[in-house]
Amino acid sequence: MTSTTPYPESSGSGVNPTGPAPAVPEVDRVPAGALSSNHPGSSELGLSGTDFAALIVEHDRPLLRYIMSLIPRRDDAEEVLQRTAAVLWERSPEFDTQRPFLPWALRFAYFEALNFRKELARDRLVFRAEVFDAIVETRSALEGELDQRREALRKCLDGFPTRDRNLLQRRYCDSATVAELADEVGKTAKALYRRLDRIREILADCVQRRAAGMSVSGSVKP
């Protein structure tokens, strides 16, 4: 296995894993010791099984969102999340409990996403390494804006009729096809396409207005 330069020390704040992603084209797994927290003043290393499980439950959604920015298909991203959780458990004795868990975990998620991408390297939809790293850098830079837009989206969806929320859930979270949904609701595929277009238009306008309000005032408009 080709060696790689260890990660720089984390800043200990936020969810930005390290800023620009490290160039590690030949790594198969995170090198042992590369993420150890051997900085001065660290005195509490390792997690109990109970503490580890609680941290994974607390941070699984941010981890999955990060992975999905690199691995777009949800099924694949969830596979990478499971791999990441397994590696995190293996490395949990190295974790400095006086530091935030998420930035530490995101570093492993990056490597696991990179490994997964290599496994699919023959797929024509897989990004080149430089594109992959550019996505990582861009996502890190936009983290605050993405958080605002997620909160705006949640608020907007709360105001939608239940049937419209269910339709969006089935189409974009459950990956149901339009043909399947048309059968379920008793409409033609054409009519359902029009309905989805209208819902997306309303939702996009709502998110844009709320996110703009958050940027100006620092909070979501009621």
Secondary structure in CASP SS format (residue, H / E / C, confidence):
PFRMAT SS
TARGET T0000
AUTHOR 0000-0000-0000
METHOD secondary structure of the structure
MODEL  1
M C 1.00
T C 1.00
S C 1.00
T C 1.00
T C 1.00
P C 1.00
Y C 1.00
P C 1.00
E C 1.00
S C 1.00
S C 1.00
G C 1.00
S C 1.00
G C 1.00
V C 1.00
N C 1.00
P C 1.00
T C 1.00
G C 1.00
P C 1.00
A C 1.00
P C 1.00
A C 1.00
V C 1.00
P C 1.00
E C 1.00
V C 1.00
D C 1.00
R C 1.00
V C 1.00
P C 1.00
A C 1.00
G C 1.00
A C 1.00
L C 1.00
S C 1.00
S C 1.00
N C 1.00
H C 1.00
P C 1.00
G C 1.00
S C 1.00
S C 1.00
E C 1.00
L E 1.00
G C 1.00
L C 1.00
S C 1.00
G H 1.00
T H 1.00
D H 1.00
F H 1.00
A H 1.00
A H 1.00
L H 1.00
I H 1.00
V H 1.00
E H 1.00
H H 1.00
D H 1.00
R H 1.00
P H 1.00
L H 1.00
L H 1.00
R H 1.00
Y H 1.00
I H 1.00
M H 1.00
S C 1.00
L C 1.00
I C 1.00
P C 1.00
R C 1.00
R H 1.00
D H 1.00
D H 1.00
A H 1.00
E H 1.00
E H 1.00
V H 1.00
L H 1.00
Q H 1.00
R H 1.00
T H 1.00
A H 1.00
A H 1.00
V H 1.00
L H 1.00
W H 1.00
E H 1.00
R H 1.00
S H 1.00
P H 1.00
E H 1.00
F C 1.00
D E 1.00
T C 1.00
Q C 1.00
R C 1.00
P C 1.00
F H 1.00
L H 1.00
P H 1.00
W H 1.00
A H 1.00
L H 1.00
R H 1.00
F H 1.00
A H 1.00
Y H 1.00
F H 1.00
E H 1.00
A H 1.00
L H 1.00
N H 1.00
F H 1.00
R H 1.00
K H 1.00
E H 1.00
L C 1.00
A C 1.00
R C 1.00
D C 1.00
R C 1.00
L C 1.00
V C 1.00
F C 1.00
R C 1.00
A H 1.00
E H 1.00
V H 1.00
F H 1.00
D H 1.00
A H 1.00
I H 1.00
V H 1.00
E H 1.00
T H 1.00
R H 1.00
S H 1.00
A H 1.00
L C 1.00
E H 1.00
G H 1.00
E H 1.00
L H 1.00
D H 1.00
Q H 1.00
R H 1.00
R H 1.00
E H 1.00
A H 1.00
L H 1.00
R H 1.00
K H 1.00
C H 1.00
L H 1.00
D H 1.00
G C 1.00
F C 1.00
P C 1.00
T H 1.00
R H 1.00
D H 1.00
R H 1.00
N H 1.00
L H 1.00
L H 1.00
Q H 1.00
R H 1.00
R H 1.00
Y H 1.00
C H 1.00
D C 1.00
S C 1.00
A C 1.00
T C 1.00
V H 1.00
A H 1.00
E H 1.00
L H 1.00
A H 1.00
D H 1.00
E H 1.00
V H 1.00
G C 1.00
K C 1.00
T C 1.00
A H 1.00
K H 1.00
A H 1.00
L H 1.00
Y H 1.00
R H 1.00
R H 1.00
L H 1.00
D H 1.00
R H 1.00
I H 1.00
R H 1.00
E H 1.00
I H 1.00
L H 1.00
A H 1.00
D H 1.00
C H 1.00
V H 1.00
Q H 1.00
R H 1.00
R H 1.00
A H 1.00
A H 1.00
G H 1.00
M H 1.00
S H 1.00
V H 1.00
S H 1.00
G C 1.00
S C 1.00
V C 1.00
K C 1.00
P C 1.00
END
